[in-house]
Every structure is written in structure tokens, then in C-alpha cells.
Amino acid sequence: MRKQSYPAWVRRAGVALAAGVLLTVAGTASAARPSGKIGTDWGKEGGQECVDCHMTESPGLYKQWNDSQHGQSGVNCLDCHQADEKDADAWKHEGQYISVIVSPKDCSRCHDTEFKEVQRSHHASAGEILASLDNLLGEVVGGPAAVNVGCRQCHGAKVEVHTEGKQKGKPTAETWPNTGIGRMNPDGSKGSCTACHGRHGFSKAQARTPDTCGKCHIGPDHPQLEVYNESKHGIIYRASVDEMNLRSDKWVAGVDYVAAPTCATCHMSASPSEAKTHDVGERISWNLRSPVSNKINLVRLDNNVSYDVPEGQPLPKVGEVSTHAKAKGAKVVEVLTWEQRRSKMEGVCYACHTSGFVDGHYNQLDEFVNLYNEKFAKPIAAIMADLKKSGKLTPAPFDEKIEWVWWEIWHHEGRRARHGASMSGPDYAWWHGMYEVAKHTYFEFIPELEHLVGKQEADALLAKYFKPIEGHDWYFNGMSKEALDKVRKGYEERYGKGSLK
């Protein structure tokens, strides 16, 4: 059907009417903005034209901004989007040089502390995945298009801009939009504030809700949101979200809210003993991501770069010049041991829990991670290393089935188990975690090992790396009579004599 066309004067009248309605509605919300003259008392003067235009051109965007703390404080479009003509991502729009990309460096004009904390954090380096096995899987096994709308939308990627023609300064369609937390921006800064504080509302409350973190921290290899939702913390949060005071300016745990913590509470927000931080890894004492977990110390340098050092490896001293690959020549300004990092996290826990409760949690976590390490991760990793050394595995990853099996044991089930234990999610610690680690070790990894090298050599490797570990005794010698009798007794007490055959 042909689209109906109206006379020009009717179309103009309709636009004018719509604008009038929007101005009427917006007038009330605008009233809370600072009094005084724009360009003198608040905001860049040219920004008023942006506001007036976008009020009708993109009313949803306008309303998000207008209702935000930025809008009500007099921060306008041009304050954030104005660019220098020399900037790589600058382009001229209605007489002003602007940039589509508002980077953390742009935000640092007002939020310098937060900018510095983000730049040194694990979040900011999330886009550096080119050399990872995850990226290899995505790019080669999957395909670049899958990486673009999958991996890079969480991890971030380098944003490219057109260098000539009418599109000069504007981001390319292949690299934009992207709000990945480790996005690499044309101005050299890393990260995306809008990954957590969605534009153009910039909400503190949004960044404090677990669902915001769940955009990326979800799924088979990092199911933090699912673990949180099943934990007592998550259950109470959902039941008491109206008591969380999420829009509070200071939002101190145990003071501004007491119902439950969120992801932000533990990793970023303030407690009575801890200041807030945008360095999300500062309070983490275990690396739960790698094949074998280790406790991690933190080194910070004077160029705002930081890196982890596993427990047992030598630590530099404050004032020394760094030789680390990430920042050679920079000076060490701070060293946080894993004990100090844990103490910072415990400082948050103490807002609501006693020391006995907190000590018990960490004792159970440490024992669980050590069990995973010693019983499964270390012996399997040693076998895989022997297979590579003897030439039974090619140097290329993922071209033998046993490599896929090991990958999923540590990268999926192992991570789920460890994060389940760390965040009080029992189903992920056991059924989705350690149970599957064990099942796939005994009934996928070992059979595939026998298929790859033969039964005799497989038995020799298992005897070397598995048999000395007490926890594997049942596999080699069967369940002991004492263990079976204990299970039988409990079963028969519940279901009656003779119920367990």
C-alpha cells in the first residue's frame, strides 16, 4: 500500500504541536536545574541549542538526560560531547566540533578519581583479549561476526573512526556501537563508563543493581549473576529491593541500607571501614579464573597501571622501577598483598556480619579452592603438560578432543564451582560445579586419555599424577566397605531396612 502524503503545512503543524506538548511536559522537569545564565552559572552556552533540538529530534534521549542528575545539575550535551578539532573522533555538527564517543577521559574532566581507578582496574584491560584462547575460539572456531556482537560487547574492542570524507571523525559501523567495559577509545583511554551507567541517564542506582553486572557476568564460564541470585544475599535483595536506598549519594553498607549486598557493595561501594572504589579487583584475594587458582598480590605503578603477582612469586618494593612487561620503567607506588586485599573485602562483610561468620566463610572457600586445585586441576594440568612435551599433543590448541574436555573442566565447571563457593551459591559449587568437574574428569578426560595414548601409557600417567592423591582412591580401589556401610545405614534410617540393595 502506498504511504499517504500530507500537505507540508499539516506536517509542520503536527511537528509544532508535538514540540509544544514536549516543552510543556519538559518544563516541569527542567525547573529543578540551576538558576542563572547558561554558559556563566552552569553548562556550556552552545549546549542549549543541542537541548532544544534533541527535545524534538530524540525525545527519549532528551528525557533520559533531563531527568538525570546531570540534567538537573546543569550538565548539558556539549559539556560531555564537545571535542577539539584536532581530535581523531571530532566532527562538525551544527557549528560545533563534537564526538559521538564520550570516553572515560572525557568523564575525567569532572570525575578524575573514578577515571584513575577505572584505568588501573581489571575492567579497563578487559578488551586485551587478542592473545587469549577465548578469542581464538571466537575468531577461528566461531567467526569474526560472532566476536563482534558477542565477545567485544562485554570485553570491549578498539573503536575505529573514519579518517577522511563526509564520515571523517565518526566511528565505523564495524566497531560501533560498543559499550564493552574494556573498550579502547580513540583518545587512548580504556573503558566505557556507560557499560554500568547507561547513557543518557548515568544512574547510580543502575550501576548498583546486580542485573547491570549480569550483562557480562553470566553464562557457563562466569555465572556470577546466577550464583548471586541463588545465594541468600540475592534472595533477600529481590525480596527487599525497595529497602535498598539505591539512589543514595553515599550508599554506605550497614548505614544507608542493611537488607543485602549487591555486586557493587562487595567490589566497589563504601562500608563503614572501606572507601568506595572503581577498581573492581582491589578486594579480590583469589584468582578463580585460571586453570589452577592462586592467591594474588597487587602492584600499582605511577603510570596508573596495575598488575597481579601470584602468591609465592617475588614482589617489588615501593619506589623500585618496574620490570614487568605491562609497564617497564614505571615506578612502583603501592603493593597490596593478598591478605590486605582480603582484609578490604572483610571490611565490607563486617558491616553486617560478625568476625566468626566471615572467618568461617573464608575458611570454607579456601578449603574448597584447595580441593579443586590439588585433586583435579594440578594433576590434569600436569598430564596435559606431559602430553605436549612428549609430542602426543600438537602445539595448536583445540585440535584434539582431550583439549576441549580439559578446557571445559577448568574454564566452565571449575570456574562455576569456585565462584559458587566464593559467593555462597551451593548449587553452583556442587551440582553445576564440582560434581561436573569430577564426572568429566573420570568419564570424559580419562577415557579420552586412554584413546589418545593407549591404556598402558594412560595408566602410567594416572599412577604418577592421580594415584598419590587420597581423594582418587575410590577410583582405583572402589568404595571402601566402611564408606558403603555408612551410606547404607543413613539410607535405611530414612527409608527402611533393606531399602539400599
C-alpha positions as CSV (number, residue, x, y, z in Angstrom):
1,M,0.0,0.0,0.0
2,R,1.3,3.4,-0.9
3,K,2.2,5.7,2.0
4,Q,-0.3,8.5,2.4
5,S,1.2,12.0,2.0
6,Y,0.0,15.1,3.8
7,P,0.4,18.7,2.7
8,A,3.5,20.4,4.1
9,W,1.5,22.8,6.3
10,V,-0.2,19.9,8.0
11,R,3.1,18.2,8.7
12,R,4.6,21.4,10.1
13,A,1.6,21.9,12.3
14,G,1.9,18.4,13.7
15,V,5.5,18.9,14.5
16,A,4.8,22.2,16.2
17,L,2.0,20.6,18.3
18,A,4.2,17.7,19.3
19,A,7.0,20.1,20.2
20,G,4.6,22.2,22.3
21,V,3.5,19.2,24.2
22,L,7.0,18.1,24.9
23,L,8.0,21.6,26.0
24,T,5.1,21.7,28.4
25,V,6.0,18.3,29.9
26,A,9.7,19.1,30.0
27,G,9.1,22.5,31.6
28,T,8.3,20.9,35.0
29,A,11.4,18.6,34.9
30,S,13.6,21.5,33.8
31,A,12.6,23.6,36.7
32,A,15.0,21.9,39.1
33,R,18.0,22.8,37.0
34,P,20.3,25.5,38.4
35,S,19.2,29.1,38.2
36,G,21.3,31.7,36.4
37,K,22.7,32.1,33.0
38,I,23.8,29.1,30.8
39,G,27.5,29.4,29.9
40,T,28.1,31.5,33.0
41,D,26.5,29.8,36.0
42,W,26.1,26.4,34.5
43,G,26.8,24.4,31.4
44,K,28.3,25.3,28.1
45,E,26.3,28.0,26.3
46,G,26.2,26.2,23.0
47,G,24.6,23.2,24.7
48,Q,21.3,25.0,24.9
49,E,20.9,24.6,21.1
50,C,21.6,20.8,21.5
51,V,18.9,20.5,24.2
52,D,16.4,22.5,22.2
53,C,16.9,20.4,19.1
54,H,17.1,16.9,20.7
55,M,13.9,17.7,22.7
56,T,12.0,17.0,19.4
57,E,14.5,15.0,17.4
58,S,15.1,12.4,20.0
59,P,12.7,12.9,22.9
60,G,13.5,9.7,24.7
61,L,17.2,10.6,24.8
62,Y,16.3,14.1,25.9
63,K,14.1,12.9,28.7
64,Q,16.7,10.4,30.0
65,W,19.2,13.3,30.2
66,N,16.8,15.8,31.6
67,D,15.6,13.6,34.4
68,S,19.2,12.5,35.3
69,Q,21.4,14.1,38.0
70,H,23.5,15.5,35.2
71,G,20.5,17.2,33.6
72,Q,19.2,18.5,36.9
73,S,22.6,19.8,37.8
74,G,23.0,21.8,34.6
75,V,25.4,19.5,32.7
76,N,24.3,19.6,29.1
77,C,25.1,17.7,25.9
78,L,28.1,19.9,24.9
79,D,29.8,19.5,28.3
80,C,30.3,15.8,27.5
81,H,30.3,15.6,23.7
82,Q,32.3,18.7,22.7
83,A,35.6,17.8,21.0
84,D,38.7,19.6,19.8
85,E,39.0,20.0,16.1
86,K,42.3,18.0,16.3
87,D,40.8,15.0,18.0
88,A,40.7,11.9,15.8
89,D,37.0,11.4,16.6
90,A,35.9,15.0,16.2
91,W,33.4,16.0,13.5
92,K,31.4,19.2,12.9
93,H,27.8,19.3,13.8
94,E,25.6,22.4,13.7
95,G,28.7,24.6,14.1
96,Q,30.3,22.7,17.0
97,Y,33.0,20.1,16.9
98,I,31.7,17.1,18.8
99,S,32.4,13.4,19.3
100,V,29.9,10.5,19.4
101,I,32.2,8.7,21.8
102,V,32.2,10.0,25.3
103,S,35.2,8.2,26.8
104,P,36.4,7.9,30.4
105,K,38.9,10.6,29.7
106,D,36.1,12.9,28.8
107,C,34.3,12.0,32.0
108,S,37.5,12.7,34.0
109,R,37.0,16.4,33.5
110,C,34.6,16.1,36.4
111,H,35.3,12.6,37.8
112,D,39.1,12.3,37.9
113,T,39.4,10.0,40.9
114,E,36.9,7.5,39.3
115,F,38.8,7.8,36.0
116,K,42.1,6.9,37.5
117,E,40.6,4.0,39.5
118,V,39.0,2.6,36.4
119,Q,42.1,2.9,34.2
120,R,44.2,0.7,36.6
121,S,41.4,-1.9,37.1
122,H,40.8,-5.3,35.6
123,H,37.8,-3.8,33.8
124,A,39.9,-1.4,31.8
125,S,42.1,-4.2,30.5
126,A,39.2,-6.5,29.5
127,G,39.5,-5.6,25.9
128,E,43.0,-7.0,25.7
129,I,41.8,-10.5,24.7
130,L,43.5,-10.8,21.3
131,A,46.1,-13.4,22.6
132,S,43.6,-15.4,24.7
133,L,42.2,-18.9,24.0
134,D,38.7,-17.4,24.3
135,N,39.5,-15.1,21.4
136,L,40.9,-17.9,19.4
137,L,37.7,-19.9,19.8
138,G,35.6,-16.8,18.9
139,E,37.6,-15.7,15.8
140,V,38.5,-19.1,14.3
141,V,36.0,-21.6,15.5
142,G,33.1,-19.2,15.6
143,G,33.9,-16.3,13.3
144,P,34.6,-12.5,13.4
145,A,30.9,-11.6,13.2
146,A,30.2,-13.6,16.3
147,V,33.1,-12.0,18.2
148,N,31.8,-8.5,17.2
149,V,28.4,-8.9,18.7
150,G,29.4,-11.3,21.4
151,C,32.9,-11.1,23.0
152,R,33.5,-7.5,22.2
153,Q,30.2,-6.2,23.5
154,C,31.3,-7.3,27.0
155,H,35.1,-7.1,26.8
156,G,35.3,-4.1,24.6
157,A,37.3,-3.6,21.5
158,K,39.3,-0.8,19.7
159,V,36.9,1.8,18.3
160,E,38.0,2.9,14.8
161,V,36.9,6.2,13.2
162,H,36.8,7.3,9.6
163,T,39.8,9.3,8.6
164,E,38.5,11.1,5.5
165,G,35.4,12.0,3.6
166,K,32.0,13.1,4.9
167,Q,32.2,10.5,7.7
168,K,35.6,11.8,9.0
169,G,35.7,11.5,12.8
170,K,32.7,9.3,13.1
171,P,33.0,5.7,14.4
172,T,33.0,2.9,11.8
173,A,29.9,0.6,11.7
174,E,32.2,-2.4,12.3
175,T,33.3,-1.1,15.7
176,W,30.4,1.0,16.9
177,P,28.2,0.8,18.9
178,N,30.3,-0.8,21.7
179,T,30.0,-0.3,25.4
180,G,32.4,-3.1,26.4
181,I,33.9,-2.5,29.8
182,G,37.5,-2.5,28.3
183,R,36.7,-0.6,25.2
184,M,39.8,1.1,23.6
185,N,38.9,4.7,22.7
186,P,40.4,6.9,20.0
187,D,41.8,9.3,22.7
188,G,43.9,6.5,24.3
189,S,41.7,5.9,27.3
190,K,40.3,2.5,28.1
191,G,36.8,1.5,29.3
192,S,33.3,2.7,29.0
193,C,31.5,4.4,31.8
194,T,28.2,3.7,30.1
195,A,28.7,0.0,30.5
196,C,27.5,0.4,34.0
197,H,25.9,3.9,34.0
198,G,23.8,3.7,30.8
199,R,23.6,6.8,28.7
200,H,22.0,9.2,29.0
201,G,20.6,8.6,32.5
202,F,24.0,8.0,34.1
203,S,22.2,6.3,37.0
204,K,24.0,5.3,40.2
205,A,21.1,3.0,41.1
206,Q,21.5,1.2,37.8
207,A,25.2,0.6,38.5
208,R,24.4,-0.8,41.9
209,T,21.9,-3.4,40.8
210,P,23.2,-7.0,40.1
211,D,21.5,-7.1,36.7
212,T,23.8,-4.5,35.4
213,C,26.8,-6.7,36.2
214,G,24.9,-9.6,34.8
215,K,25.1,-8.2,31.2
216,C,28.6,-9.8,31.2
217,H,29.0,-11.8,34.4
218,I,26.6,-14.6,33.3
219,G,26.8,-17.9,31.5
220,P,28.7,-21.1,31.6
221,D,32.2,-19.8,32.4
222,H,31.4,-16.8,34.7
223,P,27.9,-17.3,36.1
224,Q,28.2,-14.7,38.9
225,L,24.7,-13.3,38.4
226,E,23.1,-16.8,38.6
227,V,25.2,-17.6,41.6
228,Y,24.2,-14.4,43.3
229,N,20.5,-14.9,42.5
230,E,20.5,-18.4,44.2
231,S,22.5,-17.1,47.2
232,K,20.9,-15.9,50.4
233,H,22.2,-12.4,49.5
234,G,20.4,-12.5,46.2
235,I,17.2,-13.9,47.6
236,I,17.0,-11.2,50.3
237,Y,17.9,-8.5,47.8
238,R,15.0,-9.4,45.5
239,A,12.6,-9.5,48.4
240,S,13.8,-6.2,49.8
241,V,14.8,-4.2,46.8
242,D,12.6,-1.3,47.9
243,E,14.6,-1.0,51.1
244,M,18.0,-0.8,49.3
245,N,18.1,3.0,49.0
246,L,19.8,2.6,45.6
247,R,19.8,6.3,44.8
248,S,21.6,7.4,47.9
249,D,24.7,9.6,47.1
250,K,27.0,7.9,49.6
251,W,25.3,4.4,49.8
252,V,27.4,3.0,52.7
253,A,26.7,-0.6,53.6
254,G,25.2,-1.0,57.1
255,V,24.4,2.7,57.2
256,D,22.3,3.6,54.2
257,Y,21.0,0.0,53.7
258,V,21.1,-3.2,55.6
259,A,18.9,-5.7,53.7
260,A,21.6,-7.3,51.5
261,P,24.7,-6.6,49.5
262,T,24.9,-6.4,45.7
263,C,27.9,-7.0,43.4
264,A,28.8,-3.3,43.8
265,T,28.6,-3.4,47.6
266,C,31.3,-6.0,47.8
267,H,33.6,-5.0,45.0
268,M,33.2,-1.2,44.7
269,S,31.0,0.6,47.2
270,A,31.7,2.0,50.7
271,S,31.4,0.4,54.1
272,P,32.0,1.9,57.5
273,S,35.7,0.9,57.2
274,E,36.3,1.0,53.4
275,A,36.1,3.9,51.0
276,K,34.4,3.4,47.6
277,T,36.5,2.5,44.6
278,H,36.1,1.9,40.9
279,D,39.0,-0.5,40.9
280,V,36.8,-3.7,41.0
281,G,39.7,-6.1,41.7
282,E,41.1,-4.3,44.7
283,R,39.3,-6.6,47.2
284,I,39.8,-9.9,45.4
285,S,42.3,-12.3,47.0
286,W,41.9,-15.4,44.9
287,N,42.2,-15.8,41.1
288,L,39.3,-18.0,40.4
289,R,39.5,-17.7,36.6
290,S,42.7,-19.6,35.6
291,P,43.1,-23.4,35.3
292,V,44.8,-23.6,38.7
293,S,43.8,-20.9,41.3
294,N,46.3,-18.9,43.2
295,K,46.1,-16.1,45.7
296,I,47.1,-12.8,44.2
297,N,49.1,-9.7,45.3
298,L,48.5,-6.4,43.6
299,V,51.2,-4.0,42.4
300,R,50.4,-0.4,41.4
301,L,52.6,1.8,39.3
302,D,52.9,5.6,38.9
303,N,51.6,5.5,35.3
304,N,48.2,4.3,36.7
305,V,48.8,0.7,35.6
306,S,48.5,-2.2,38.0
307,Y,49.1,-6.0,37.8
308,D,48.7,-9.1,39.9
309,V,51.5,-11.2,41.3
310,P,50.6,-14.8,42.3
311,E,51.4,-15.8,45.9
312,G,55.0,-17.1,46.2
313,Q,56.4,-15.0,43.4
314,P,58.8,-12.2,44.4
315,L,57.1,-8.8,45.0
316,P,58.8,-5.5,44.1
317,K,59.2,-2.8,46.8
318,V,57.6,0.6,46.7
319,G,59.9,3.0,44.9
320,E,61.5,0.4,42.7
321,V,61.4,0.7,38.9
322,S,59.1,-1.9,37.4
323,T,60.5,-4.6,35.0
324,H,57.0,-6.0,34.4
325,A,56.0,-6.4,30.7
326,K,52.9,-4.2,31.2
327,A,54.9,-1.2,32.2
328,K,58.7,-1.3,32.1
329,G,60.3,1.8,33.5
330,A,57.3,2.9,35.7
331,K,57.8,3.3,39.4
332,V,56.0,1.1,42.0
333,V,53.8,3.3,44.2
334,E,51.8,0.7,46.2
335,V,51.9,-3.0,46.9
336,L,48.8,-4.8,48.3
337,T,49.3,-8.3,49.5
338,W,46.5,-10.9,49.1
339,E,46.0,-10.7,52.8
340,Q,45.5,-6.9,52.6
341,R,43.1,-7.3,49.6
342,R,41.1,-9.9,51.6
343,S,41.1,-7.6,54.6
344,K,39.4,-4.9,52.4
345,M,36.7,-7.3,51.4
346,E,36.2,-8.5,55.0
347,G,35.8,-4.8,55.9
348,V,32.7,-4.8,53.8
349,C,31.4,-8.1,55.3
350,Y,31.8,-6.7,58.8
351,A,29.2,-4.1,58.1
352,C,26.6,-6.9,58.5
353,H,28.4,-10.0,59.8
354,T,30.5,-11.0,62.8
355,S,34.1,-12.0,62.6
356,G,33.2,-15.6,63.3
357,F,30.9,-15.7,60.3
358,V,33.3,-14.0,58.0
359,D,36.3,-16.2,59.1
360,G,34.1,-19.3,58.6
361,H,33.2,-18.3,55.1
362,Y,36.8,-17.7,54.0
363,N,37.9,-21.0,55.7
364,Q,35.3,-22.9,53.7
365,L,36.2,-21.1,50.5
366,D,40.0,-21.7,50.9
367,E,39.4,-25.4,51.6
368,F,37.1,-25.7,48.5
369,V,39.6,-24.0,46.2
370,N,42.5,-26.1,47.5
371,L,40.4,-29.2,46.9
372,Y,39.7,-28.2,43.3
373,N,43.4,-27.3,42.8
374,E,45.0,-30.4,44.4
375,K,42.6,-33.1,43.4
376,F,41.7,-32.1,39.9
377,A,43.3,-29.1,38.3
378,K,47.0,-29.7,39.1
379,P,47.2,-33.4,38.2
380,I,45.2,-32.9,34.9
381,A,47.4,-29.8,34.0
382,A,50.5,-31.9,34.7
383,I,49.2,-34.7,32.4
384,M,48.4,-32.2,29.7
385,A,51.9,-30.7,30.0
386,D,53.5,-34.2,29.7
387,L,51.4,-35.0,26.6
388,K,52.6,-31.8,24.9
389,K,56.2,-32.4,25.9
390,S,56.1,-36.0,24.5
391,G,54.6,-34.8,21.3
392,K,51.3,-36.6,21.9
393,L,49.5,-33.2,21.5
394,T,50.2,-30.7,18.8
395,P,51.3,-27.2,19.7
396,A,48.0,-25.9,18.3
397,P,45.1,-25.7,20.9
398,F,41.7,-27.3,20.3
399,D,42.7,-29.7,17.6
400,E,42.4,-32.8,19.9
401,K,39.3,-33.7,21.8
402,I,41.1,-34.0,25.1
403,E,42.0,-30.3,24.9
404,W,38.3,-29.4,24.7
405,V,37.5,-31.7,27.6
406,W,40.2,-30.1,29.8
407,W,39.1,-26.6,28.7
408,E,35.5,-27.2,29.9
409,I,36.7,-28.8,33.1
410,W,38.5,-25.7,34.2
411,H,37.0,-22.9,32.1
412,H,33.4,-23.9,32.7
413,E,32.8,-26.4,35.5
414,G,35.8,-25.4,37.5
415,R,35.0,-21.7,37.3
416,R,31.4,-22.3,38.2
417,A,32.4,-24.4,41.2
418,R,34.9,-21.8,42.5
419,H,32.6,-18.9,42.1
420,G,29.8,-20.8,43.6
421,A,31.9,-21.3,46.7
422,S,33.1,-17.7,46.9
423,M,29.6,-16.2,46.6
424,S,27.6,-18.7,48.7
425,G,25.9,-20.4,45.8
426,P,25.7,-24.1,46.9
427,D,24.1,-25.5,43.7
428,Y,26.8,-23.9,41.6
429,A,29.5,-25.0,44.0
430,W,28.4,-28.7,43.8
431,W,25.9,-29.8,41.1
432,H,26.9,-27.3,38.4
433,G,30.4,-27.2,39.7
434,M,32.5,-29.9,41.5
435,Y,30.1,-32.7,40.5
436,E,30.6,-31.9,36.9
437,V,34.4,-31.4,37.3
438,A,34.5,-34.9,38.8
439,K,32.2,-36.5,36.3
440,H,34.0,-35.1,33.3
441,T,37.4,-36.0,34.8
442,Y,36.6,-39.6,35.4
443,F,34.3,-40.3,32.5
444,E,35.5,-38.0,29.7
445,F,39.1,-36.9,30.4
446,I,40.4,-40.4,31.4
447,P,38.7,-42.3,28.6
448,E,39.9,-39.7,26.1
449,L,43.4,-40.0,27.5
450,E,43.3,-43.8,27.0
451,H,42.1,-43.3,23.5
452,L,44.9,-40.9,22.7
453,V,47.9,-42.7,24.2
454,G,46.6,-46.2,24.9
455,K,45.6,-47.9,28.1
456,Q,49.1,-48.8,29.3
457,E,50.5,-45.2,29.0
458,A,47.3,-43.7,30.4
459,D,47.6,-46.0,33.4
460,A,51.2,-44.9,33.9
461,L,50.2,-41.2,33.8
462,L,47.3,-41.7,36.2
463,A,49.5,-43.7,38.6
464,K,52.0,-40.8,38.6
465,Y,49.6,-37.9,39.0
466,F,46.3,-39.2,40.3
467,K,47.0,-42.3,42.5
468,P,49.1,-40.5,45.1
469,I,46.1,-38.2,45.9
470,E,43.9,-39.8,48.6
471,G,40.7,-38.4,47.1
472,H,41.2,-40.6,44.0
473,D,41.5,-43.8,46.0
474,W,37.9,-44.8,45.3
475,Y,38.5,-44.7,41.6
476,F,41.4,-47.1,41.7
477,N,40.2,-49.4,44.6
478,G,36.5,-48.9,44.6
479,M,34.4,-47.6,47.5
480,S,35.5,-49.0,50.9
481,K,33.2,-51.2,52.9
482,E,33.2,-48.6,55.7
483,A,32.0,-45.9,53.3
484,L,29.3,-48.1,51.8
485,D,28.1,-49.2,55.2
486,K,27.9,-45.6,56.4
487,V,25.7,-44.7,53.3
488,R,23.6,-47.8,53.8
489,K,23.0,-47.0,57.5
490,G,21.8,-43.5,56.8
491,Y,19.7,-44.6,53.8
492,E,18.0,-47.3,55.8
493,E,17.3,-45.0,58.7
494,R,15.3,-42.8,56.4
495,Y,13.7,-45.4,54.0
496,G,13.7,-48.6,56.0
497,K,15.8,-51.8,56.4
498,G,16.9,-53.3,53.1
499,S,16.0,-50.3,51.0
500,L,19.5,-49.9,49.7
501,K,20.5,-53.0,47.7
